[in-house]
Amino acid sequence: MARIVLGVGASHSTLMNTHWGQVAGVGRAERFRDALTEARNAIAAARPDVAIVIGSNHFRGFWLDLIPAFTLGVDQVVASGDGGTPKGPQRTDPRFAQALSEDLVGHGTEVAISAKMQIDHGQAHAVQYLLRNIDVPIVPLVINVFATPLPLVSRCVELGEGIARAVAAIAGDKRVVVIASGGLSHQLPWPSRWQDPQGADEEFLVEAWREGRGDWEKYDPRRREIIVAARPTLFPEFDEEFLGRLDRGELRHYADWTSERIEAEAGNGGQELRTWLTMAAALGFAPGRTLAYSPMPEWLTGMGVAVIEP
């Protein structure tokens, strides 16, 4: 049977590639970059045959015309190339991905499927930094963390546990790495509710989220201006507690948290922690190891990297 051999959690930021120069020589950035390399090396040592990459939606591949809670890419996957991330078709494993989706749905976890999925930096940063020079197909799983209503955190935990069961049910001896991309704490200059934008910038963003399918680059220059101009809001104490619980195998602690509580304690970008919790659940909430934590106001985000061995 197939088996999960490693779990990895890593933060991403749309400013990572474009704003490295602003923090050149800063120890916080170097520690985070070194930890990405360490995690990448751990993945290479695990010799994976396939990588499940769990990430979030940033309104470049998913739009307000249709946003499922969970979507699994089961065939073609194309990266948008936003923020200097990889662009174009990605290597996939359709047979494995379809088997994964059928088992999940068959056991009551209704994931949507996409036979032609467009991913953005929410998954492509993982491809760029964690799978660099590792020739492995990806199965992207996109969790809706920004278009309310959001899936319950408890459902994300169930999804992760379902992934573990589904992988074990797949015939053969495939070695599977589960990667979570997103978080940690941060506050994006986005409307808390797309249904009620406040001011010209939020109205513009909601228009982009509604109308961007097939034409997202039209909206990107102003969108990036809004993000770059945002005031950094991080919650390092929350991040350090979260990573401490990951190290102790206690991330199930957050399974009953509401979206409102997450936003209050980790910012609206903290909703991406659903990706980490899904990954950790797939690893049975085994104790992990934090490789680095770097609060990076220059990138608007608390940046962390961690690994979990089953």
Backbone as CSV, one residue per row, in Angstrom:
resi,resn,N_x,N_y,N_z,CA_x,CA_y,CA_z,C_x,C_y,C_z
1,MET,0.840,-1.190,0.000,0.000,0.000,0.000,0.880,1.247,0.000
2,ALA,0.317,2.360,-0.453,1.020,3.642,-0.396,1.111,4.102,1.057
3,ARG,2.062,4.961,1.337,2.194,5.449,2.719,2.765,6.852,2.741
4,ILE,2.351,7.597,3.759,2.868,8.951,3.969,4.184,8.844,4.720
5,VAL,5.229,9.456,4.174,6.563,9.330,4.764,7.051,10.625,5.403
6,LEU,6.356,11.745,5.157,6.803,13.011,5.736,5.725,14.063,5.577
7,GLY,5.635,14.942,6.555,4.791,16.121,6.455,5.645,17.368,6.624
8,VAL,5.323,18.408,5.864,6.073,19.665,5.934,5.082,20.823,5.947
9,GLY,5.316,21.786,6.800,4.557,23.029,6.796,5.502,24.186,6.527
10,ALA,5.125,25.086,5.631,5.975,26.237,5.328,5.108,27.429,4.970
11,SER,5.452,28.572,5.516,4.738,29.806,5.181,5.074,30.235,3.762
12,HIS,4.171,31.012,3.189,4.460,31.657,1.913,4.043,33.121,2.010
13,SER,4.551,33.905,1.096,4.158,35.312,0.987,4.312,35.727,-0.461
14,THR,3.350,36.476,-0.947,3.453,36.967,-2.316,4.619,37.923,-2.489
15,LEU,5.230,38.374,-1.375,6.362,39.297,-1.431,7.711,38.582,-1.292
16,MET,7.698,37.268,-1.098,8.957,36.554,-0.868,9.948,36.739,-2.004
17,ASN,9.503,36.532,-3.224,10.409,36.613,-4.365,10.723,38.048,-4.752
18,THR,9.731,38.905,-4.678,9.895,40.270,-5.178,10.544,41.206,-4.163
19,HIS,10.551,40.815,-2.881,11.067,41.717,-1.850,12.191,41.087,-1.018
20,TRP,12.889,40.092,-1.574,14.063,39.565,-0.868,15.092,40.675,-0.662
21,GLY,15.278,41.515,-1.672,16.318,42.534,-1.603,16.139,43.509,-0.450
22,GLN,14.906,43.736,-0.044,14.650,44.687,1.031,15.106,44.170,2.383
23,VAL,15.325,42.853,2.476,15.743,42.282,3.765,17.071,41.544,3.625
24,ALA,17.827,41.827,2.567,19.117,41.164,2.367,20.012,41.397,3.578
25,GLY,20.576,40.327,4.071,21.463,40.428,5.217,20.753,40.393,6.554
26,VAL,19.442,40.456,6.556,18.703,40.388,7.816,18.631,38.936,8.264
27,GLY,19.038,38.685,9.488,19.107,37.309,9.979,17.787,36.577,9.931
28,ARG,16.692,37.313,10.161,15.385,36.646,10.145,15.103,36.008,8.785
29,ALA,15.391,36.743,7.718,15.144,36.225,6.378,16.068,35.064,6.061
30,GLU,17.316,35.171,6.481,18.274,34.106,6.201,17.887,32.823,6.929
31,ARG,17.445,32.941,8.172,17.038,31.748,8.919,15.869,31.055,8.233
32,PHE,14.917,31.843,7.764,13.767,31.250,7.086,14.201,30.570,5.794
33,ARG,15.046,31.228,5.014,15.501,30.648,3.752,16.294,29.368,4.011
34,ASP,17.157,29.380,5.027,17.926,28.174,5.349,17.000,27.034,5.762
35,ALA,15.940,27.360,6.497,14.997,26.325,6.935,14.238,25.733,5.755
36,LEU,13.911,26.567,4.759,13.288,26.023,3.549,14.207,25.004,2.887
37,THR,15.488,25.316,2.836,16.448,24.378,2.246,16.532,23.102,3.072
38,GLU,16.529,23.227,4.393,16.570,22.046,5.257,15.338,21.173,5.041
39,ALA,14.185,21.807,4.934,12.961,21.045,4.677,13.007,20.393,3.306
40,ARG,13.519,21.129,2.326,13.655,20.562,0.980,14.545,19.331,1.012
41,ASN,15.641,19.394,1.763,16.545,18.256,1.861,15.883,17.070,2.565
42,ALA,15.037,17.347,3.555,14.309,16.275,4.232,13.349,15.590,3.271
43,ILE,12.712,16.383,2.401,11.811,15.804,1.403,12.607,14.930,0.443
44,ALA,13.732,15.415,-0.024,14.556,14.633,-0.941,14.991,13.323,-0.294
45,ALA,15.370,13.379,0.999,15.813,12.176,1.700,14.679,11.172,1.876
46,ALA,13.432,11.666,1.902,12.275,10.779,2.061,11.930,10.034,0.770
47,ARG,12.544,10.421,-0.345,12.380,9.770,-1.652,10.902,9.631,-2.050
48,PRO,10.182,10.739,-2.118,8.743,10.644,-2.426,8.492,10.289,-3.885
49,ASP,7.379,9.587,-4.092,6.880,9.314,-5.440,5.809,10.306,-5.847
50,VAL,5.220,10.981,-4.878,4.191,11.976,-5.150,4.122,12.922,-3.961
51,ALA,3.782,14.194,-4.217,3.639,15.190,-3.159,2.234,15.767,-3.208
52,ILE,1.505,15.647,-2.105,0.216,16.320,-1.958,0.509,17.711,-1.406
53,VAL,0.167,18.743,-2.159,0.481,20.118,-1.770,-0.817,20.830,-1.395
54,ILE,-0.970,21.110,-0.111,-2.185,21.732,0.418,-1.940,23.228,0.541
55,GLY,-2.739,24.010,-0.164,-2.567,25.453,-0.133,-3.897,26.176,-0.133
56,SER,-3.822,27.486,-0.230,-5.014,28.327,-0.121,-5.337,28.979,-1.456
57,ASN,-6.474,29.624,-1.521,-6.921,30.359,-2.704,-6.566,31.835,-2.561
58,HIS,-6.023,32.440,-3.615,-5.695,33.864,-3.591,-6.340,34.602,-4.756
59,PHE,-7.398,34.053,-5.304,-8.170,34.702,-6.369,-7.318,34.943,-7.614
60,ARG,-6.548,33.912,-7.968,-5.888,33.885,-9.264,-6.242,32.602,-10.012
61,GLY,-6.658,31.595,-9.279,-7.119,30.363,-9.909,-8.537,30.016,-9.514
62,PHE,-9.027,30.626,-8.443,-10.397,30.426,-7.965,-11.035,31.802,-7.801
63,TRP,-12.303,31.881,-8.160,-12.988,33.172,-8.209,-14.343,33.065,-7.536
64,LEU,-14.946,34.204,-7.295,-16.226,34.192,-6.600,-17.355,33.575,-7.416
65,ASP,-17.107,33.295,-8.701,-18.160,32.607,-9.458,-18.313,31.160,-9.015
66,LEU,-17.238,30.585,-8.402,-17.332,29.217,-7.895,-16.129,28.924,-7.011
67,ILE,-16.360,28.769,-5.719,-15.280,28.437,-4.791,-15.748,27.314,-3.865
68,PRO,-15.401,26.071,-4.162,-15.693,24.981,-3.226,-14.844,25.111,-1.961
69,ALA,-15.265,24.435,-0.915,-14.474,24.428,0.314,-13.142,23.725,0.093
70,PHE,-13.171,22.594,-0.601,-11.974,21.793,-0.853,-11.968,21.380,-2.320
71,THR,-10.857,21.565,-3.004,-10.754,21.171,-4.406,-9.441,20.442,-4.636
72,LEU,-9.530,19.268,-5.243,-8.366,18.444,-5.518,-8.080,18.465,-7.013
73,GLY,-6.839,18.776,-7.377,-6.437,18.729,-8.780,-6.134,17.301,-9.177
74,VAL,-6.899,16.751,-10.109,-6.785,15.330,-10.424,-6.199,15.052,-11.803
75,ASP,-5.862,16.084,-12.560,-5.300,15.842,-13.891,-4.327,16.963,-14.236
76,GLN,-4.693,17.858,-15.151,-3.787,18.937,-15.528,-3.728,20.008,-14.425
77,VAL,-2.520,20.510,-14.189,-2.300,21.581,-13.214,-1.400,22.618,-13.861
78,VAL,-1.834,23.874,-13.839,-1.080,24.968,-14.440,-0.843,26.040,-13.381
79,ALA,0.407,26.441,-13.207,0.749,27.489,-12.246,0.670,28.853,-12.917
80,SER,0.105,29.828,-12.217,-0.134,31.145,-12.798,1.136,31.975,-12.919
81,GLY,2.144,31.707,-12.078,3.392,32.470,-12.145,3.350,33.796,-11.428
82,ASP,2.375,34.007,-10.543,2.281,35.276,-9.833,3.433,35.424,-8.845
83,GLY,3.856,36.665,-8.644,4.888,36.959,-7.651,6.219,36.290,-7.926
84,GLY,6.506,35.997,-9.183,7.783,35.386,-9.516,7.880,33.911,-9.222
85,THR,6.750,33.249,-9.026,6.742,31.806,-8.778,6.743,31.051,-10.101
86,PRO,6.968,29.729,-10.057,6.964,28.951,-11.297,5.670,29.143,-12.083
87,LYS,5.806,29.083,-13.406,4.667,29.315,-14.280,4.550,28.180,-15.287
88,GLY,3.308,27.784,-15.564,3.078,26.809,-16.614,2.664,25.450,-16.090
89,PRO,2.565,24.454,-16.978,2.095,23.116,-16.597,3.026,22.471,-15.576
90,GLN,2.423,21.750,-14.641,3.161,21.043,-13.605,3.027,19.537,-13.819
91,ARG,4.016,18.799,-13.362,3.954,17.338,-13.448,2.923,16.818,-12.446
92,THR,2.073,15.908,-12.875,1.005,15.384,-12.017,0.961,13.856,-12.090
93,ASP,0.134,13.280,-11.230,-0.104,11.833,-11.205,-1.617,11.615,-11.176
94,PRO,-2.272,11.705,-12.337,-3.739,11.658,-12.368,-4.331,10.388,-11.757
95,ARG,-3.696,9.248,-11.972,-4.264,8.003,-11.425,-4.273,8.038,-9.899
96,PHE,-3.170,8.466,-9.298,-3.110,8.573,-7.837,-4.111,9.602,-7.337
97,ALA,-4.164,10.762,-7.995,-5.053,11.832,-7.552,-6.514,11.407,-7.634
98,GLN,-6.884,10.726,-8.708,-8.273,10.291,-8.844,-8.621,9.256,-7.785
99,ALA,-7.700,8.342,-7.504,-7.947,7.348,-6.457,-8.116,8.020,-5.106
100,LEU,-7.313,9.051,-4.857,-7.421,9.798,-3.608,-8.796,10.449,-3.501
101,SER,-9.237,11.095,-4.570,-10.530,11.782,-4.541,-11.676,10.807,-4.362
102,GLU,-11.612,9.663,-5.019,-12.712,8.694,-4.921,-12.817,8.117,-3.521
103,ASP,-11.675,7.874,-2.885,-11.723,7.351,-1.522,-12.263,8.401,-0.562
104,LEU,-11.824,9.646,-0.720,-12.317,10.704,0.165,-13.824,10.859,0.052
105,VAL,-14.317,10.953,-1.179,-15.764,11.111,-1.377,-16.506,9.869,-0.914
106,GLY,-15.944,8.692,-1.182,-16.596,7.456,-0.784,-16.740,7.304,0.713
107,HIS,-15.887,7.996,1.467,-15.975,7.935,2.931,-16.593,9.201,3.528
108,GLY,-17.208,10.036,2.681,-18.008,11.129,3.211,-17.341,12.484,3.266
109,THR,-16.127,12.628,2.701,-15.497,13.939,2.634,-15.620,14.440,1.210
110,GLU,-16.564,15.333,0.985,-16.914,15.744,-0.372,-15.936,16.788,-0.885
111,VAL,-14.867,16.324,-1.542,-13.952,17.247,-2.194,-14.405,17.447,-3.631
112,ALA,-14.339,18.677,-4.095,-14.538,18.926,-5.514,-13.271,18.501,-6.256
113,ILE,-13.400,18.238,-7.536,-12.236,17.900,-8.341,-12.093,18.904,-9.475
114,SER,-10.865,19.058,-9.931,-10.592,19.895,-11.088,-9.653,19.132,-12.008
115,ALA,-10.086,18.942,-13.238,-9.248,18.271,-14.230,-8.334,19.247,-14.952
116,LYS,-8.493,20.528,-14.681,-7.604,21.555,-15.234,-7.517,22.684,-14.219
117,MET,-6.689,22.472,-13.217,-6.608,23.400,-12.089,-5.520,24.440,-12.325
118,GLN,-5.855,25.699,-12.045,-4.847,26.754,-12.014,-4.495,27.037,-10.571
119,ILE,-3.216,26.923,-10.252,-2.741,27.217,-8.905,-1.972,28.537,-8.920
120,ASP,-1.814,29.138,-7.736,-1.034,30.363,-7.634,0.084,30.160,-6.618
121,HIS,0.601,31.257,-6.051,1.744,31.116,-5.153,1.409,30.291,-3.912
122,GLY,0.117,30.107,-3.635,-0.275,29.282,-2.500,0.232,27.860,-2.589
123,GLN,0.424,27.353,-3.803,1.048,26.045,-4.001,2.420,26.176,-4.670
124,ALA,2.568,27.179,-5.540,3.778,27.272,-6.349,5.013,27.632,-5.532
125,HIS,4.847,28.337,-4.397,6.004,28.570,-3.543,6.558,27.252,-3.025
126,ALA,5.688,26.309,-2.714,6.151,24.994,-2.268,6.901,24.283,-3.383
127,VAL,6.381,24.378,-4.607,7.073,23.776,-5.750,8.445,24.431,-5.925
128,GLN,8.489,25.749,-5.793,9.718,26.498,-6.037,10.796,26.221,-5.001
129,TYR,10.425,26.203,-3.725,11.423,26.113,-2.671,11.558,24.724,-2.053
130,LEU,10.438,24.010,-1.887,10.483,22.728,-1.190,10.676,21.553,-2.130
131,LEU,10.294,21.702,-3.389,10.444,20.608,-4.349,11.485,20.941,-5.415
132,ARG,12.305,21.930,-5.145,13.332,22.354,-6.102,14.252,21.191,-6.463
133,ASN,14.346,20.911,-7.760,15.207,19.841,-8.285,14.830,18.455,-7.771
134,ILE,13.603,18.309,-7.291,13.080,16.997,-6.920,12.019,16.647,-7.963
135,ASP,12.283,15.655,-8.761,11.395,15.322,-9.872,10.246,14.466,-9.360
136,VAL,9.212,15.128,-8.855,8.092,14.413,-8.244,6.784,15.061,-8.693
137,PRO,5.772,14.275,-9.040,4.478,14.857,-9.414,3.766,15.416,-8.194
138,ILE,2.904,16.400,-8.435,2.152,17.008,-7.339,0.662,16.730,-7.498
139,VAL,-0.012,16.661,-6.356,-1.474,16.635,-6.292,-1.879,17.838,-5.450
140,PRO,-2.322,18.937,-6.063,-2.682,20.116,-5.282,-4.067,19.975,-4.650
141,LEU,-4.155,20.409,-3.405,-5.423,20.475,-2.688,-5.602,21.914,-2.236
142,VAL,-6.634,22.580,-2.750,-6.880,23.988,-2.430,-8.003,24.070,-1.410
143,ILE,-7.730,24.748,-0.297,-8.725,24.970,0.746,-9.151,26.436,0.684
144,ASN,-10.441,26.676,0.663,-10.954,28.044,0.650,-10.773,28.671,2.034
145,VAL,-9.899,29.667,2.116,-9.656,30.325,3.406,-9.950,31.812,3.368
146,PHE,-10.438,32.334,2.226,-10.641,33.774,2.132,-12.024,34.199,1.671
147,ALA,-12.802,33.330,1.068,-14.132,33.709,0.579,-15.185,33.132,1.516
148,THR,-15.642,33.947,2.440,-16.620,33.474,3.421,-17.912,33.020,2.736
149,PRO,-18.533,31.957,3.283,-18.194,31.223,4.499,-17.058,30.222,4.275
150,LEU,-16.222,30.076,5.307,-15.064,29.187,5.227,-15.407,27.825,5.822
151,PRO,-14.738,26.769,5.372,-14.989,25.446,5.964,-14.583,25.428,7.430
152,LEU,-15.310,24.681,8.224,-14.961,24.532,9.626,-13.565,23.945,9.767
153,VAL,-12.840,24.392,10.782,-11.524,23.824,11.035,-11.646,22.330,11.311
154,SER,-12.688,21.937,12.001,-12.883,20.514,12.296,-13.036,19.695,11.020
155,ARG,-13.626,20.275,9.985,-13.754,19.570,8.708,-12.397,19.441,8.025
156,CYS,-11.526,20.419,8.214,-10.180,20.314,7.663,-9.413,19.184,8.352
157,VAL,-9.605,19.060,9.664,-8.980,17.958,10.393,-9.508,16.617,9.871
158,GLU,-10.811,16.525,9.665,-11.384,15.300,9.100,-10.808,15.019,7.716
159,LEU,-10.617,16.067,6.928,-10.045,15.913,5.598,-8.635,15.333,5.693
160,GLY,-7.828,15.860,6.600,-6.477,15.328,6.761,-6.479,13.873,7.172
161,GLU,-7.365,13.528,8.105,-7.452,12.129,8.516,-7.929,11.258,7.361
162,GLY,-8.819,11.813,6.535,-9.276,11.087,5.358,-8.163,10.878,4.342
163,ILE,-7.291,11.862,4.207,-6.151,11.712,3.298,-5.270,10.554,3.747
164,ALA,-5.013,10.466,5.043,-4.195,9.360,5.554,-4.831,8.018,5.227
165,ARG,-6.142,7.913,5.446,-6.845,6.654,5.154,-6.821,6.357,3.658
166,ALA,-7.057,7.389,2.849,-7.118,7.193,1.402,-5.762,6.773,0.842
167,VAL,-4.685,7.392,1.325,-3.356,7.018,0.859,-3.077,5.555,1.184
168,ALA,-3.413,5.154,2.405,-3.150,3.773,2.819,-3.952,2.761,2.004
169,ALA,-5.066,3.202,1.419,-5.911,2.290,0.638,-5.455,2.145,-0.811
170,ILE,-4.520,2.975,-1.245,-4.067,2.931,-2.636,-3.017,1.840,-2.800
171,ALA,-3.235,1.001,-3.773,-2.330,-0.129,-3.998,-0.966,0.357,-4.460
172,GLY,0.026,-0.489,-4.231,1.379,-0.144,-4.622,2.184,0.352,-3.452
173,ASP,3.403,0.752,-3.728,4.315,1.151,-2.649,4.748,2.602,-2.768
174,LYS,3.847,3.455,-3.255,4.183,4.870,-3.404,4.492,5.505,-2.052
175,ARG,5.509,6.326,-2.060,5.901,7.105,-0.888,5.364,8.522,-1.080
176,VAL,4.624,9.025,-0.094,3.868,10.264,-0.237,4.352,11.286,0.781
177,VAL,4.633,12.496,0.306,4.919,13.628,1.178,3.707,14.559,1.150
178,VAL,3.308,15.034,2.323,2.198,15.982,2.428,2.769,17.338,2.839
179,ILE,2.546,18.346,2.003,3.088,19.682,2.235,1.948,20.658,2.478
180,ALA,2.067,21.449,3.542,1.113,22.519,3.816,1.787,23.849,3.545
181,SER,1.143,24.694,2.753,1.707,25.995,2.404,0.742,27.082,2.862
182,GLY,1.235,28.006,3.699,0.377,29.099,4.137,0.708,29.571,5.537
183,GLY,0.044,30.661,5.963,0.253,31.173,7.304,1.694,31.647,7.489
184,LEU,2.099,31.979,8.652,1.362,31.889,9.904,0.531,33.160,10.065
185,SER,0.682,33.873,11.163,-0.180,35.022,11.382,0.124,36.146,10.399
186,HIS,-0.907,36.787,9.920,-0.762,38.018,9.148,-2.135,38.615,8.871
187,GLN,-2.134,39.893,8.538,-3.367,40.622,8.240,-3.260,41.187,6.834
188,LEU,-4.095,40.699,5.939,-4.097,41.187,4.565,-5.071,42.351,4.418
189,PRO,-4.794,43.289,3.517,-5.694,44.435,3.318,-6.892,44.060,2.462
190,TRP,-7.531,42.972,2.856,-8.677,42.448,2.121,-9.933,42.643,2.947
191,PRO,-11.081,42.718,2.321,-12.321,42.833,3.096,-12.550,41.589,3.939
192,SER,-12.968,41.790,5.173,-13.266,40.633,6.020,-14.390,39.797,5.427
193,ARG,-15.328,40.487,4.786,-16.417,39.797,4.094,-16.538,40.404,2.700
194,TRP,-16.396,39.563,1.677,-16.458,40.079,0.316,-17.827,40.676,0.018
195,GLN,-18.835,40.258,0.800,-20.187,40.774,0.586,-20.335,42.222,1.024
196,ASP,-19.365,42.754,1.794,-19.512,44.092,2.363,-18.190,44.852,2.300
197,PRO,-17.698,45.168,1.092,-16.427,45.892,0.982,-16.549,47.308,1.520
198,GLN,-15.456,47.782,2.125,-15.424,49.117,2.706,-14.357,49.940,1.988
199,GLY,-14.749,50.952,1.246,-13.804,51.829,0.578,-13.434,51.359,-0.812
200,ALA,-12.721,52.232,-1.535,-12.422,51.987,-2.949,-11.515,50.778,-3.149
201,ASP,-10.513,50.603,-2.275,-9.599,49.478,-2.451,-10.318,48.147,-2.283
202,GLU,-11.127,48.029,-1.265,-11.843,46.781,-1.050,-12.855,46.524,-2.161
203,GLU,-13.506,47.573,-2.649,-14.433,47.401,-3.765,-13.690,46.918,-5.014
204,PHE,-12.488,47.448,-5.240,-11.676,46.991,-6.371,-11.317,45.515,-6.222
205,LEU,-10.899,45.120,-5.014,-10.510,43.730,-4.799,-11.681,42.785,-5.032
206,VAL,-12.849,43.141,-4.552,-14.011,42.278,-4.755,-14.359,42.186,-6.243
207,GLU,-14.223,43.297,-6.955,-14.444,43.241,-8.403,-13.459,42.277,-9.057
208,ALA,-12.186,42.337,-8.631,-11.172,41.433,-9.184,-11.503,39.987,-8.861
209,TRP,-12.003,39.743,-7.651,-12.354,38.373,-7.260,-13.553,37.854,-8.043
210,ARG,-14.440,38.761,-8.421,-15.619,38.364,-9.197,-15.281,38.140,-10.675
211,GLU,-14.468,39.035,-11.233,-14.310,39.116,-12.689,-12.957,38.620,-13.196
212,GLY,-12.114,38.119,-12.318,-10.742,37.841,-12.727,-10.500,36.569,-13.499
213,ARG,-11.475,35.683,-13.586,-11.227,34.411,-14.264,-10.788,34.657,-15.708
214,GLY,-9.620,34.112,-16.061,-9.083,34.260,-17.401,-8.414,35.595,-17.660
215,ASP,-8.461,36.509,-16.680,-7.901,37.848,-16.909,-7.356,38.428,-15.608
216,TRP,-6.799,37.576,-14.738,-6.365,38.054,-13.427,-5.234,39.069,-13.517
217,GLU,-4.384,38.954,-14.555,-3.250,39.867,-14.667,-3.683,41.314,-14.884
218,LYS,-4.882,41.504,-15.416,-5.416,42.863,-15.589,-5.525,43.581,-14.253
219,TYR,-5.848,42.843,-13.217,-6.072,43.442,-11.900,-4.809,43.436,-11.029
220,ASP,-3.781,42.717,-11.452,-2.660,42.465,-10.553,-1.846,43.702,-10.178
221,PRO,-1.555,44.649,-11.080,-0.726,45.797,-10.660,-1.319,46.571,-9.483
222,ARG,-2.606,46.922,-9.562,-3.189,47.667,-8.447,-3.324,46.784,-7.217
223,ARG,-3.642,45.539,-7.432,-3.747,44.613,-6.310,-2.437,44.566,-5.531
224,ARG,-1.314,44.493,-6.256,-0.020,44.450,-5.576,0.287,45.775,-4.898
225,GLU,-0.117,46.878,-5.484,0.067,48.177,-4.838,-0.646,48.202,-3.487
226,ILE,-1.841,47.655,-3.445,-2.610,47.630,-2.198,-1.903,46.767,-1.153
227,ILE,-1.377,45.626,-1.575,-0.703,44.726,-0.642,0.591,45.349,-0.130
228,VAL,1.406,45.893,-1.035,2.692,46.477,-0.636,2.497,47.650,0.323
229,ALA,1.408,48.397,0.153,1.157,49.569,1.001,0.545,49.213,2.356
230,ALA,0.198,47.945,2.559,-0.493,47.552,3.787,0.415,47.691,5.009
231,ARG,-0.180,48.023,6.127,0.565,48.097,7.392,0.749,46.695,7.943
232,PRO,1.992,46.265,8.230,2.212,44.914,8.739,1.532,44.714,10.085
233,THR,0.855,43.589,10.223,0.223,43.222,11.494,0.483,41.746,11.722
234,LEU,1.409,41.438,12.615,1.777,40.072,12.940,1.427,39.764,14.392
235,PHE,1.352,38.479,14.709,1.047,38.036,16.064,2.081,36.986,16.469
236,PRO,3.323,37.391,16.746,4.396,36.421,17.007,4.116,35.499,18.183
237,GLU,3.451,35.989,19.220,3.175,35.118,20.363,2.263,33.971,19.956
238,PHE,1.264,34.263,19.120,0.407,33.184,18.627,1.221,32.196,17.802
239,ASP,2.054,32.718,16.904,2.842,31.840,16.039,3.728,30.909,16.854
240,GLU,4.381,31.447,17.860,5.292,30.630,18.658,4.534,29.567,19.448
241,GLU,3.340,29.918,19.930,2.539,28.905,20.625,2.085,27.818,19.644
242,PHE,1.662,28.230,18.447,1.214,27.265,17.436,2.341,26.290,17.095
243,LEU,3.533,26.817,16.847,4.650,25.955,16.496,5.075,25.091,17.682
244,GLY,4.953,25.614,18.888,5.238,24.799,20.062,4.295,23.619,20.170
245,ARG,3.025,23.853,19.879,2.058,22.749,19.896,2.351,21.761,18.771
246,LEU,2.801,22.255,17.623,3.188,21.330,16.551,4.326,20.428,17.030
247,ASP,5.316,21.023,17.686,6.445,20.225,18.168,6.001,19.156,19.155
248,ARG,4.986,19.467,19.949,4.521,18.517,20.976,3.417,17.594,20.473
249,GLY,3.035,17.728,19.218,1.963,16.888,18.695,0.597,17.282,19.210
250,GLU,0.391,18.587,19.453,-0.845,19.057,20.081,-1.682,19.952,19.167
251,LEU,-1.511,19.884,17.857,-2.246,20.793,16.981,-3.743,20.502,16.941
252,ARG,-4.158,19.343,17.409,-5.601,19.095,17.492,-6.278,20.110,18.411
253,HIS,-5.503,20.785,19.223,-6.020,21.840,20.106,-6.862,22.855,19.343
254,TYR,-6.529,23.092,18.071,-7.204,24.137,17.299,-8.404,23.620,16.503
255,ALA,-8.732,22.356,16.657,-9.749,21.745,15.791,-11.128,22.384,15.941
256,ASP,-11.413,22.935,17.114,-12.744,23.519,17.321,-12.732,25.045,17.267
257,TRP,-11.633,25.632,16.817,-11.576,27.088,16.720,-12.466,27.572,15.586
258,THR,-13.097,28.700,15.818,-13.935,29.316,14.789,-13.086,30.251,13.921
259,SER,-13.623,30.611,12.769,-12.945,31.592,11.915,-12.768,32.915,12.647
260,GLU,-13.761,33.302,13.430,-13.702,34.568,14.165,-12.558,34.551,15.184
261,ARG,-12.373,33.426,15.857,-11.300,33.343,16.847,-9.937,33.366,16.164
262,ILE,-9.810,32.664,15.040,-8.540,32.675,14.311,-8.187,34.094,13.889
263,GLU,-9.156,34.817,13.325,-8.871,36.173,12.861,-8.490,37.085,14.024
264,ALA,-9.152,36.916,15.164,-8.850,37.760,16.314,-7.443,37.511,16.844
265,GLU,-6.965,36.270,16.771,-5.684,35.929,17.386,-4.533,35.820,16.398
266,ALA,-4.855,35.683,15.083,-3.786,35.500,14.099,-4.000,36.309,12.832
267,GLY,-5.013,37.181,12.790,-5.284,37.970,11.600,-6.068,37.190,10.558
268,ASN,-6.585,37.915,9.558,-7.374,37.209,8.542,-6.512,36.244,7.728
269,GLY,-5.215,36.541,7.579,-4.327,35.600,6.907,-4.083,34.337,7.706
270,GLY,-4.357,34.394,9.002,-4.229,33.210,9.839,-5.207,32.110,9.470
271,GLN,-6.216,32.443,8.671,-7.135,31.395,8.221,-6.405,30.320,7.421
272,GLU,-5.220,30.658,6.872,-4.433,29.674,6.131,-3.907,28.559,7.020
273,LEU,-3.986,28.717,8.333,-3.534,27.648,9.219,-4.326,26.367,9.002
274,ARG,-5.463,26.467,8.340,-6.200,25.256,7.974,-5.330,24.293,7.166
275,THR,-4.419,24.828,6.352,-3.566,23.942,5.562,-2.620,23.156,6.468
276,TRP,-2.049,23.814,7.458,-1.154,23.131,8.399,-1.912,22.072,9.207
277,LEU,-3.119,22.410,9.640,-3.885,21.466,10.449,-4.315,20.252,9.632
278,THR,-4.615,20.462,8.356,-4.958,19.330,7.484,-3.749,18.421,7.316
279,MET,-2.587,19.016,7.084,-1.360,18.229,6.957,-1.062,17.476,8.241
280,ALA,-1.143,18.162,9.381,-0.825,17.526,10.658,-1.776,16.369,10.945
281,ALA,-3.059,16.545,10.590,-4.016,15.461,10.781,-3.663,14.267,9.911
282,ALA,-3.191,14.511,8.690,-2.776,13.415,7.808,-1.578,12.668,8.385
283,LEU,-0.793,13.351,9.210,0.360,12.721,9.877,-0.011,12.197,11.260
284,GLY,-1.313,12.131,11.566,-1.761,11.601,12.840,-1.418,12.483,14.025
285,PHE,-1.204,13.773,13.783,-0.805,14.722,14.827,0.418,14.223,15.595
286,ALA,1.325,13.595,14.876,2.585,13.174,15.494,3.397,14.405,15.891
287,PRO,4.232,14.302,16.920,5.101,15.430,17.266,6.000,15.792,16.091
288,GLY,6.233,17.092,15.923,7.039,17.562,14.815,8.279,18.298,15.276
289,ARG,8.873,19.034,14.352,10.098,19.762,14.660,10.091,21.077,13.892
290,THR,10.061,22.178,14.624,10.142,23.496,13.992,11.574,23.762,13.563
291,LEU,11.732,24.130,12.295,13.059,24.426,11.764,13.400,25.905,11.875
292,ALA,12.390,26.755,11.814,12.643,28.198,11.929,11.327,28.926,12.125
293,TYR,11.413,30.042,12.824,10.313,31.001,12.851,10.899,32.387,12.709
294,SER,10.414,33.134,11.738,10.914,34.480,11.481,9.741,35.431,11.281
295,PRO,9.474,36.313,12.242,8.467,37.343,11.985,8.983,38.308,10.930
296,MET,8.254,38.433,9.830,8.738,39.209,8.690,7.724,40.286,8.320
297,PRO,7.728,41.423,9.011,6.810,42.497,8.623,7.042,42.976,7.193
298,GLU,8.292,42.816,6.691,8.580,43.208,5.311,7.755,42.399,4.310
299,TRP,7.366,41.196,4.709,6.534,40.336,3.861,5.119,40.213,4.421
300,LEU,4.809,40.991,5.440,3.483,41.057,6.070,3.110,39.797,6.835
301,THR,4.041,38.860,7.056,3.668,37.536,7.541,4.668,36.997,8.554
302,GLY,4.154,36.226,9.507,5.001,35.412,10.362,5.381,34.147,9.611
303,MET,6.671,33.964,9.338,7.132,32.898,8.449,7.705,31.742,9.264
304,GLY,7.126,30.562,9.086,7.591,29.383,9.802,7.803,28.209,8.880
305,VAL,8.678,27.303,9.299,8.929,26.048,8.596,9.031,24.935,9.639
306,ALA,8.365,23.823,9.371,8.388,22.698,10.297,8.238,21.396,9.534
307,VAL,8.692,20.304,10.141,8.524,18.972,9.565,7.884,18.063,10.600
308,ILE,7.128,17.086,10.104,6.528,16.061,10.960,6.808,14.715,10.314
309,GLU,7.392,13.807,11.086,7.626,12.448,10.616,6.540,11.536,11.181
310,PRO,6.007,10.610,10.374,4.926,9.742,10.864,5.443,8.766,11.908
